[in-house]
Amino acid sequence: MQALKGKVRARLSPLVLDALEMITRKYPEGRSSPPFEAVGELSRLFTKDRSSLPRQYLGDPGYTAAYLSYFLPVNLCKIQVLLDELSPDSIFEGRSDRIAVLDLGCGPGTGALAVLDWLHLRKPDHVSTLSVVAADASREALEQAEALWGAYCRGGGIIGAKLQAWEGNLERLEKGQLGDRIRQGGPYDLIILANCLNEIFAGSADATTARAQLLSDLLPLLAPHGTMMIVEPALRETSRQLHQVRDRLLQEKRCTVYSPCLHEKNCPALANPDDWCHEERAWEPPAMIRKIDQEVGFIKDALKFSYLLLRTDGKTIVERRPDLYRVVSELRELKGEKRAWLCNELGRQEVGRQDRLASAQNESLDQWHRGAIVQIERIVRKKHDGKPSALGRIGRDASVQIIRSV
């Protein structure tokens, strides 16, 4: 994990850990020891055999204990990392009457708990105005969400923050009672879909169209300054599906991308069937995660995920400029040079600097890491048979800066 050295590490708050421990103890599999076997089985279903994943897997006590002990903490940290990526005025700054959040496909309330904890730690004066609508097809998952919310509020002495848990079919929001309730709860400062978009319309003949239409129906429910946060597993299949939905929404001009993309053109990762774009962020796993990793043979030393932050007001994480790039790979140290893949409106391209051309002007290249936004004054491409090389080079006198780290 060399690319993550020196970066701010996400970590779970003691209040979250206490709430999780309290609720997990209610399940037999979570009382005496971590549910190692169930964690391994769920991981296999999430990553290698997704077609066999039960739709109501949180109705199984063993899977529930495993999810609360292992997967929820990881996913909660991912959401909080992305909350930190938003500018302060994007959601909460200047809001004194009500902060409205929709956690769609909420499971055990991962998104709701992430926002509650994030707001309590950073804007405690506003936490009492938080109102979250949590929607899921599983009654058991919603009961877990309510239990975690209550445990956290009691532990943090929070009064006034509200959670409404609504059950319903997420694939029929335009016709069902759940859709009516969701629309009545808006406008929302934040809409979260965490690890659920890939599960919705999974059996559809045209899942991309169905998912894009769902998001199109939700986008008008955002407040003018609001953000839609979509988080998906970092797997190639689920990531590429998210890229396809992104392209459809942008082609129809339904929204713009705040982050991670630095452009609204088609995703260049889709040009090659072996490519996909995902994030990797540093975090500090709690003792329970480390214990499970050791027993099951996992290595959860980084947060890996794909995501989109979508907006309808045109705001972006940085100004759109042809000399700004997102680093979409780790910095690879080869013999005599360093290289990374970059992406912006010009497409996805590999750029490197030979060690002998290192200088004070380009030394920040040595700190490149996946997810960083960098500025490059000039990229040179040598010609071969009259055609420019696919590999871009940074010269000794070219200025290189990291505009935004992660």
WODA-V939299 format. One record per helix or strand of 2 or more residues. SS is the DSSP state (alpha for helix, beta for strand). FROM is the first residue (numbers start at 1). TO is the last residue. If there is no record, write none. Layout:
SS/FROM/TO  SS/FROM/TO
This chain:
alpha/2/4  alpha/14/24  alpha/28/30  alpha/36/47  alpha/50/52  alpha/57/59  alpha/61/85  alpha/88/90  beta/99/104  alpha/110/122  alpha/127/129  beta/130/136  alpha/139/156  beta/162/167  alpha/170/172  alpha/177/185  beta/188/194  alpha/207/219  beta/222/232  alpha/236/251  beta/256/259  alpha/268/271  beta/279/283  alpha/287/296  beta/302/311  beta/324/327  beta/332/334  beta/337/344  beta/347/354  alpha/355/357  alpha/363/367  beta/373/376  beta/383/384  beta/387/388  beta/391/393  beta/400/404
